[in-house]
Structures are given as structure tokens and as C-alpha cells.
Amino acid sequence: MPLSGPGSIPTMQLIVPRITDATRRKDLKEFVNRVLEKWFRLPFSAPPRLVSCRILSISDSMGATERHGLVDVTPDDAALRVVKKLNGTYLKTKRVGVKKYHRVT
């Protein structure tokens, strides 16, 4: 489970693969936050948070580029809810998948 920084709370990384060129960090943040803002929480519990949000551009040797959104959400149950609610929905006119990111080493 990744940490958001030294001494920080654990986060779950989610990936939104193959986003459009028109998608910006702001769009990705709004996309995830629309689930987190509706989150019901008990008093004195930490609110769900989008800890980080970035867009990865990966180019191959032929010059083709893929763009993927990568977000860190805490706590894990909020991240799983983001996956459940947003997987298969539209982001910037494109239907996208949202899933837990498993880093390949």
C-alpha cells in the first residue's frame, strides 16, 4: 500500500487507463471528487481524500503515445467506492475504466 509521503497515511492507487489528450489534471480531480464529496462518514472519522493526481504519458519507439490517469485515494474503502462508481462512466466524452493500480516491478 503506497504512502502519500514520509510519515503519511496509506493510500490506494487507482488507474484510469487510456484517457483522451483533452483530459487535464483538473478534469481527473473533478471526476474522482464527485464520488468522494458524496461520501457518508461518521463523526470524528477522517474524510476521504484525493491525495494526489497525475497524468502519465507513455510513448513507444514508434511515437505512439498513451495517457493514463493515476490517483491516490485514502482510505481504502473510499478508493474502492471510486472504482465501483466510476468504472465504465464517461470522462471527457470517453468511456473509461477505473481500477486498482498494481505496480509492475
C-alpha contacts under 8 A as a table, 3 or more apart, distances in Angstrom:
res1	aa1	res2	aa2	distance
1	M	10	P	6.11
1	M	11	T	6.30
1	M	12	M	6.20
2	P	10	P	5.75
2	P	11	T	5.54
2	P	12	M	6.53
2	P	13	Q	7.30
3	L	6	P	7.37
3	L	7	G	7.98
3	L	8	S	5.96
3	L	9	I	5.93
3	L	10	P	4.47
3	L	11	T	5.65
4	S	8	S	5.69
4	S	9	I	6.52
4	S	10	P	6.54
4	S	11	T	6.47
4	S	51	V	6.80
4	S	52	S	7.73
4	S	72	D	7.67
5	G	8	S	5.12
5	G	9	I	7.88
9	I	74	T	7.78
10	P	74	T	6.84
10	P	75	P	7.44
11	T	51	V	7.69
11	T	72	D	5.72
11	T	73	V	5.35
11	T	74	T	4.73
11	T	75	P	6.28
11	T	76	D	6.58
12	M	72	D	5.50
12	M	73	V	5.41
12	M	74	T	6.33
12	M	75	P	7.37
12	M	76	D	5.73
12	M	79	A	6.34
12	M	100	K	7.40
13	Q	70	L	6.86
13	Q	71	V	5.63
13	Q	72	D	4.47
13	Q	73	V	6.48
13	Q	79	A	7.93
13	Q	100	K	6.08
13	Q	101	Y	5.38
13	Q	102	H	7.96
14	L	70	L	5.77
14	L	71	V	5.28
14	L	72	D	6.31
14	L	73	V	7.63
14	L	79	A	7.45
14	L	83	V	7.79
14	L	98	V	6.79
14	L	99	K	5.53
14	L	100	K	4.45
14	L	101	Y	4.83
15	I	68	H	6.88
15	I	69	G	5.62
15	I	70	L	4.63
15	I	71	V	6.49
15	I	98	V	5.82
15	I	99	K	5.60
15	I	100	K	6.18
15	I	101	Y	5.31
16	V	19	I	6.87
16	V	68	H	5.68
16	V	69	G	4.76
16	V	70	L	6.35
16	V	96	V	6.65
16	V	97	G	5.84
16	V	98	V	4.80
16	V	99	K	6.85
17	P	67	R	6.99
17	P	68	H	4.48
17	P	69	G	6.26
17	P	96	V	7.08
17	P	97	G	6.58
17	P	98	V	7.30
18	R	66	E	5.97
18	R	67	R	5.27
18	R	68	H	5.14
18	R	69	G	7.89
18	R	96	V	7.54
19	I	23	T	6.59
19	I	66	E	7.80
19	I	67	R	5.54
19	I	68	H	5.62
19	I	69	G	6.90
19	I	91	L	7.79
19	I	94	K	7.48
19	I	96	V	7.18
20	T	23	T	5.48
20	T	67	R	7.00
20	T	92	K	7.28
20	T	94	K	7.23
21	D	67	R	7.16
22	A	92	K	7.35
23	T	27	D	6.05
23	T	28	L	7.12
23	T	91	L	7.90
23	T	92	K	6.46
24	R	27	D	5.24
24	R	28	L	6.46
24	R	55	I	7.62
25	R	28	L	5.07
25	R	29	K	6.09
25	R	53	C	6.64
25	R	54	R	6.20
25	R	55	I	6.61
26	K	29	K	5.13
26	K	30	E	6.21
27	D	30	E	5.20
27	D	31	F	6.08
27	D	91	L	7.90
27	D	92	K	7.85
28	L	31	F	5.00
28	L	32	V	6.41
28	L	53	C	7.36
28	L	69	G	7.07
28	L	91	L	7.92
29	K	32	V	5.38
29	K	33	N	5.94
29	K	50	L	7.64
29	K	53	C	6.65
30	E	33	N	5.03
30	E	34	R	6.12
31	F	34	R	5.79
31	F	35	V	7.74
31	F	91	L	7.08
32	V	35	V	5.84
32	V	36	L	6.71
32	V	50	L	7.56
32	V	82	V	6.67
32	V	86	L	7.83
33	N	36	L	4.78
33	N	37	E	5.74
33	N	50	L	7.14
34	R	37	E	5.50
34	R	38	K	6.85
35	V	38	K	5.57
35	V	39	W	6.71
35	V	81	R	7.73
35	V	82	V	6.08
35	V	85	K	7.21
36	L	39	W	5.18
36	L	48	P	6.14
36	L	49	R	7.02
36	L	50	L	7.96
36	L	78	A	7.06
36	L	82	V	7.41
39	W	48	P	7.38
39	W	78	A	7.78
41	R	45	S	6.64
41	R	46	A	7.93
41	R	47	P	6.79
42	L	45	S	5.62
48	P	73	V	7.27
48	P	74	T	5.59
48	P	75	P	5.94
48	P	78	A	6.04
49	R	73	V	5.70
49	R	74	T	5.41
49	R	75	P	7.43
50	L	53	C	7.36
50	L	71	V	7.14
50	L	72	D	6.01
50	L	73	V	4.65
50	L	74	T	6.71
51	V	71	V	7.48
51	V	72	D	5.31
51	V	73	V	5.59
51	V	74	T	6.99
52	S	71	V	5.56
52	S	72	D	5.14
52	S	73	V	7.41
53	C	69	G	7.35
53	C	70	L	5.90
53	C	71	V	4.42
53	C	72	D	6.57
54	R	69	G	5.94
54	R	70	L	5.38
54	R	71	V	6.42
55	I	67	R	6.64
55	I	68	H	5.66
55	I	69	G	4.57
55	I	70	L	6.12
56	L	67	R	5.50
56	L	68	H	5.18
56	L	69	G	6.29
56	L	70	L	7.27
57	S	65	T	6.44
57	S	66	E	5.70
57	S	67	R	4.52
57	S	68	H	6.63
58	I	65	T	5.42
58	I	66	E	5.25
58	I	67	R	6.36
59	S	62	M	7.88
59	S	63	G	5.83
59	S	64	A	5.48
59	S	65	T	4.23
59	S	66	E	6.46
60	D	63	G	5.45
60	D	64	A	5.61
60	D	65	T	6.60
61	S	64	A	7.56
73	V	76	D	7.03
73	V	78	A	7.07
73	V	79	A	5.38
74	T	77	D	7.74
74	T	78	A	6.39
74	T	79	A	6.41
75	P	78	A	5.44
75	P	79	A	6.56
76	D	79	A	4.99
76	D	80	L	6.24
77	D	80	L	5.11
77	D	81	R	6.25
78	A	81	R	5.02
78	A	82	V	6.30
79	A	82	V	5.04
79	A	83	V	6.45
80	L	83	V	5.09
80	L	84	K	6.25
80	L	100	K	7.94
81	R	84	K	4.96
81	R	85	K	6.01
82	V	85	K	5.26
82	V	86	L	5.79
82	V	87	N	7.88
82	V	98	V	7.96
83	V	86	L	5.49
83	V	87	N	5.46
83	V	98	V	5.35
83	V	99	K	5.65
83	V	100	K	7.45
84	K	87	N	5.92
86	L	89	T	5.34
86	L	97	G	7.54
86	L	98	V	6.38
87	N	96	V	6.51
87	N	97	G	4.65
87	N	98	V	4.56
87	N	99	K	7.16
88	G	95	R	5.82
88	G	96	V	5.33
88	G	97	G	5.19
88	G	98	V	7.33
89	T	95	R	5.37
89	T	96	V	5.95
89	T	97	G	7.43
90	Y	93	T	5.73
90	Y	94	K	5.15
90	Y	95	R	4.24
90	Y	96	V	5.97
91	L	94	K	5.38
91	L	95	R	6.31
91	L	96	V	6.60
